[in-house]
Amino acid sequence: MKNLNLVGKKVPKLCCALCFVLCAGVAEPIGSNEEIIADYFYKLNADPKNPKKKINHSKGFCASGEFIPNEAAASRFNIPLLTQKGEVKARFSLGGGNEKQSDNSKVRAMALKIDSNGEQWEMAMTNARVTFSKNATEFIKFFDLQLQQKNKSLTAEQIAAERAKVASFVNFSKEVGSLPITPSFANNAYHSVHAYFFEEKNGKKPLAARFSFVPKSGVLALNEEELKKLGDSFLEKNFKKEVKKAPIEFELELELANAKDDLKNTSALWMGEHKKIPLGTLKISKFEGYGCNKEVFMPGVLPSGILEPKDDIFELRNSVYAITFGRRQ
Ligand code: HEM
């Protein structure tokens, strides 16, 4: 794809139609960034036999539990959701759009809906601390390369050379390279990636922070031999076994931004020491089947006292979720 001059602009439908006429059949993506990105997901992941499937994170299952806020956090922050125990709906999934994907892969995800004290907080996280793009242009470039790989219009070497030119792609690839293949969804940390803003009761400027759910049972890695024995489908089985014995637990903690951290770059790690603040404990206690695969977990649903990120991906991301959710109805 040579020309992405529409990136960054919302283009009215009439204008798109006109452009198609003027460009006389040149197959450049046209539309708003949100629509272009949603279309890429369908070009890469659609299954004609199952047009209503989730187009990303397609393989997953549902669970439920509770969130128990930390008392010190409840008194420090101006966040009513933290003042009492919350009900939790969770979805655990693999990264990617293939429903039959092997569990012998690295990217694991946890999406949550916390409901407490009349407030809702939704999130969709993976075990990677950064994402592969910090804006729409990079996102589209990344997906375009994937599509060219699928269509075989570029060689593996050409794609690797293109990827090496973009710092965000390199950062993400290093991050995924460093992830272990874990035996259970209970053995990953799940990360916000974006920096949010948390209001304190002292009326000072809200605290900028990323957040993570840190597993009480630790991050564990499977070795080659164990992986061979486990085959392609072990995560759901292990999850069911685990929750029968005891709830799976995670500590939710904030990682406060230091002055030099870039709050807008979702593809850069924050380096060095960071102050942590515990917010509470997530306890997942029950397998709930697959009904939530029909739902959407919208990172833009935030409780009072937590303000949205200021990066160039957050709003875009929410809009794309709304489009793909719409197409699934
Ligand atoms: C512009 C950036 C992003 C785009 C366009 C995007 C796109 C999507 C889409 C289309 C879906 C399926 C939505 C649906 O129909 O239900 C999805 C699901 C998901 N995304 Fe993203 N995503 C973005 C960034 C991220 C980031 C940064 C993370 C990790 C922090 C993430 C984690 C997830 C997870 C966990 C799900 C599955 C949620 C579920 O279980 O229902 N995404 N994403």
Boltz pocket constraint, residues with backbone or C-beta under 6 A from the ligand:
constraints:
  - pocket:
      binder: B
      contacts: [[A, 37], [A, 41], [A, 54], [A, 55], [A, 56], [A, 57], [A, 60], [A, 91], [A, 92], [A, 93], [A, 109], [A, 110], [A, 111], [A, 124], [A, 125], [A, 126], [A, 128], [A, 131], [A, 139], [A, 191], [A, 192], [A, 193], [A, 194], [A, 292], [A, 293], [A, 295], [A, 296], [A, 297], [A, 313], [A, 314], [A, 316], [A, 317], [A, 320], [A, 321], [A, 324], [A, 325], [A, 328]]
      max_distance: 6.0
